[in-house]
């Protein structure tokens, strides 16, 4: 005896595989674009290090609310990847600008000072965009309209992922940047 997925189960399996493929291809394309944007192999890794936090936050939000991982929540995960990358890009890009400013002013290059300049400066834009994303997803998460209960997991995944990843991005990305800063100049493209 064996089980064969048919009907809705087979459709879900195919959709799930397609979304996982889209997620992997999206990560690869994002790495290539970030590599060309930053002219570095290391900075894209620093930006993408925040993505696992968003996924764990989305799963936690789905678990707490009793929702399942379905097609809509997977779409929410893909949406979440873009939001989280934006937050990391803001931090890494401004830190790179601060380090480049140190070089042009003929000061000794200090990663800690660059991070101390960049993180407080970019804190407000990151908090504002994350807050706006969460507020915009609340109506969908409440599932008040007809048929909206099927789309609620997407909003819940976005809210959970943005909450956890915003907090952890502000801590982990600067730490990871600091750890890899010695390798950054050696591995520029």
Buried (B, 14 or more C-beta within 10 A) or exposed (E): EEEEEEEEEEEEEEBBEEBEEEBEEBBEEBBEEBBEBBEBBBBBBBBBBBBEBBBBBBBBBBEEBEBEBBBBBBBBBBBBBEBBBBBBBBBBBBBBBBBEEBEEEEEEEBBEBBBBBBBEBBEEBBEEBBEEBBEEBEEBBEBEEEEBEEBBBBBBBBBBBBBBBBEBBBEBBBEBBBEBBEEBEEEEE
